[in-house]
Amino acid sequence: MWTDERLDERFDAIDKRFDAVDQRFDAVDRRLDGIERRMEDGFSKIDKRFDAMQHTMMRIGGGMFVALVGLIATQL
């Protein structure tokens, strides 16, 4: 037969187990936050490199266009 005291003890034990699970989830969340920050830093570096590459490609393309227009102008 379950008395109030036995039920209270049982629920206290269950609460302790849930507290332990919560602590584990908190530890995992802290680790994931660190990984997430490192990923964001890495992605921002990659974004900067792509921006620089795009800028370089635009300069090269513009130079080629100007050279082509100059070539056509000299042939007329």
Backbone as JSON, one array per atom type, in Angstrom:
{
  "sequence": "MWTDERLDERFDAIDKRFDAVDQRFDAVDRRLDGIERRMEDGFSKIDKRFDAMQHTMMRIGGGMFVALVGLIATQL",
  "N": [[0.84, -1.18, 0.0], [0.5, 2.21, -0.8], [1.63, 4.9, 0.93], [1.27, 8.34, 1.91], [3.78, 9.26, 2.63], [5.51, 7.44, 1.41], [4.92, 7.97, -1.26], [5.77, 10.64, -1.4], [8.52, 10.28, -0.95], [9.16, 8.8, -3.2], [8.52, 10.58, -5.28], [10.36, 12.59, -4.66], [12.74, 11.27, -5.22], [12.42, 10.94, -7.96], [12.39, 13.61, -8.74], [15.05, 14.3, -8.12], [16.42, 12.78, -10.02], [15.51, 13.96, -12.37], [16.62, 16.49, -11.99], [19.33, 15.84, -12.25], [19.37, 15.09, -14.93], [18.71, 17.54, -16.08], [21.03, 18.98, -15.42], [22.89, 17.65, -16.99], [21.93, 18.3, -19.57], [22.34, 21.06, -19.47], [25.14, 21.13, -19.42], [25.72, 20.07, -21.95], [24.53, 22.04, -23.53], [26.23, 24.21, -22.96], [28.61, 23.31, -24.11], [27.8, 23.15, -26.78], [27.26, 25.83, -27.31], [29.82, 26.92, -27.33], [30.91, 25.6, -29.56], [29.2, 26.54, -31.52], [29.83, 29.27, -31.53], [32.47, 29.16, -32.46], [32.0, 28.15, -35.01], [30.53, 30.24, -36.16], [32.52, 32.22, -36.18], [34.31, 31.06, -37.97], [32.73, 30.93, -40.3], [32.33, 33.66, -40.75], [34.9, 34.42, -41.44], [35.2, 33.0, -43.83], [33.19, 34.24, -45.31], [34.3, 36.82, -45.58], [36.49, 36.22, -47.18], [35.22, 35.35, -49.52], [33.94, 37.74, -50.22], [36.18, 39.35, -50.78], [37.21, 37.92, -52.95], [35.13, 38.24, -54.8], [35.24, 40.97, -55.19], [37.75, 41.2, -56.41], [37.28, 39.73, -58.76], [35.38, 41.38, -59.98], [36.96, 43.63, -60.53], [38.82, 42.55, -62.33], [37.08, 41.72, -64.37], [35.99, 44.2, -65.11], [38.3, 45.48, -66.03], [38.91, 43.85, -68.22], [36.68, 44.38, -69.81], [37.01, 47.14, -70.35], [39.42, 46.97, -71.76], [38.57, 45.48, -73.98], [36.7, 47.22, -75.15], [38.44, 49.3, -75.75], [40.08, 48.0, -77.63], [38.23, 47.46, -79.67], [37.6, 50.1, -80.35], [40.02, 51.0, -81.39], [40.14, 49.58, -83.74], [38.29, 50.62, -85.46]],
  "CA": [[0.0, 0.0, 0.0], [1.27, 3.44, -0.92], [1.26, 5.96, 1.87], [1.71, 9.67, 1.46], [5.23, 9.38, 2.85], [6.18, 6.68, 0.34], [4.75, 8.72, -2.49], [6.66, 11.8, -1.32], [9.88, 9.8, -1.15], [9.3, 8.4, -4.6], [8.55, 11.79, -6.11], [11.63, 13.26, -4.39], [13.75, 10.54, -5.99], [12.2, 11.28, -9.37], [12.85, 15.0, -8.9], [16.52, 14.3, -8.13], [16.86, 12.25, -11.31], [15.27, 15.0, -13.37], [17.63, 17.53, -11.77], [20.57, 15.35, -12.84], [19.21, 15.19, -16.38], [18.8, 18.97, -16.4], [22.44, 19.37, -15.35], [23.55, 17.12, -18.19], [21.53, 19.12, -20.7], [23.03, 22.35, -19.35], [26.53, 20.92, -19.82], [25.72, 19.92, -23.41], [24.24, 23.37, -24.09], [27.43, 25.03, -22.85], [29.55, 22.85, -25.13], [27.29, 23.52, -28.1], [27.42, 27.27, -27.47], [31.22, 27.14, -27.73], [31.06, 25.13, -30.94], [28.44, 27.46, -32.37], [30.6, 30.51, -31.66], [33.6, 28.89, -33.34], [31.48, 28.02, -36.37], [30.2, 31.59, -36.64], [33.78, 32.89, -36.48], [34.83, 30.47, -39.21], [31.9, 31.36, -41.42], [32.58, 35.08, -41.03], [36.18, 34.48, -42.17], [34.93, 32.55, -45.19], [32.43, 35.31, -45.97], [35.24, 37.89, -45.94], [37.29, 35.76, -48.31], [34.36, 35.4, -50.71], [33.76, 39.15, -50.58], [37.42, 39.8, -51.41], [37.3, 37.27, -54.26], [34.15, 38.87, -55.67], [35.78, 42.29, -55.51], [38.84, 40.98, -57.37], [36.68, 39.32, -60.02], [34.77, 42.56, -60.58], [38.04, 44.46, -61.07], [39.35, 41.88, -63.52], [36.05, 41.81, -65.4], [35.93, 45.6, -65.56], [39.51, 45.73, -66.82], [38.75, 43.16, -69.49], [35.68, 45.12, -70.57], [37.65, 48.36, -70.82], [40.4, 46.58, -72.78], [37.82, 45.07, -75.17], [36.15, 48.44, -75.73], [39.6, 49.99, -76.34], [40.48, 47.24, -78.82], [37.23, 47.71, -80.7], [37.72, 51.5, -80.75], [41.2, 51.17, -82.23], [39.93, 48.89, -85.01], [37.34, 51.36, -86.29]],
  "C": [[0.88, 1.25, 0.0], [0.74, 4.48, 0.07], [1.74, 7.29, 1.3], [3.22, 9.82, 1.6], [6.0, 8.63, 1.77], [6.07, 7.39, -1.0], [5.68, 9.93, -2.53], [8.11, 11.39, -1.56], [10.13, 9.45, -2.61], [9.39, 9.61, -5.52], [9.82, 12.6, -5.87], [12.76, 12.59, -5.18], [13.64, 10.86, -7.49], [12.68, 12.7, -9.64], [14.37, 15.07, -8.95], [17.05, 13.79, -9.47], [16.64, 13.27, -12.42], [16.26, 16.15, -13.22], [18.97, 17.11, -12.38], [20.51, 15.42, -14.37], [19.32, 16.64, -16.83], [20.25, 19.45, -16.39], [23.2, 18.86, -16.57], [23.2, 17.94, -19.42], [22.21, 20.48, -20.66], [24.48, 22.23, -19.79], [26.64, 20.78, -21.35], [25.46, 21.27, -24.07], [25.47, 24.26, -24.04], [28.45, 24.62, -23.91], [29.09, 23.27, -26.52], [27.42, 25.01, -28.35], [28.84, 27.6, -27.91], [31.46, 26.73, -29.17], [30.37, 26.09, -31.89], [29.2, 28.76, -32.58], [31.79, 30.31, -32.6], [33.15, 28.77, -34.79], [31.15, 29.39, -36.95], [31.47, 32.36, -36.99], [34.36, 32.36, -37.79], [34.04, 30.9, -40.42], [32.12, 32.83, -41.75], [33.9, 35.25, -41.77], [35.98, 34.05, -43.62], [34.16, 33.6, -45.96], [33.35, 36.45, -46.42], [36.08, 37.49, -47.14], [36.47, 35.77, -49.6], [34.13, 36.84, -51.16], [35.01, 39.69, -51.29], [37.57, 39.2, -52.81], [36.33, 37.92, -55.25], [34.65, 40.25, -56.11], [36.88, 42.17, -56.57], [38.27, 40.59, -58.74], [36.02, 40.5, -60.73], [35.82, 43.48, -61.19], [38.6, 43.86, -62.36], [38.35, 41.97, -64.67], [35.93, 43.21, -65.97], [37.13, 45.94, -66.42], [39.42, 45.07, -68.19], [37.75, 43.89, -70.39], [36.27, 46.38, -71.16], [38.65, 48.03, -71.92], [39.68, 46.19, -74.07], [37.24, 46.29, -75.89], [37.3, 49.23, -76.39], [40.06, 49.31, -77.61], [39.52, 47.5, -79.97], [37.36, 49.15, -81.23], [38.93, 51.72, -81.66], [41.03, 50.51, -83.59], [38.97, 49.64, -85.92], [37.96, 52.45, -87.06]]
}
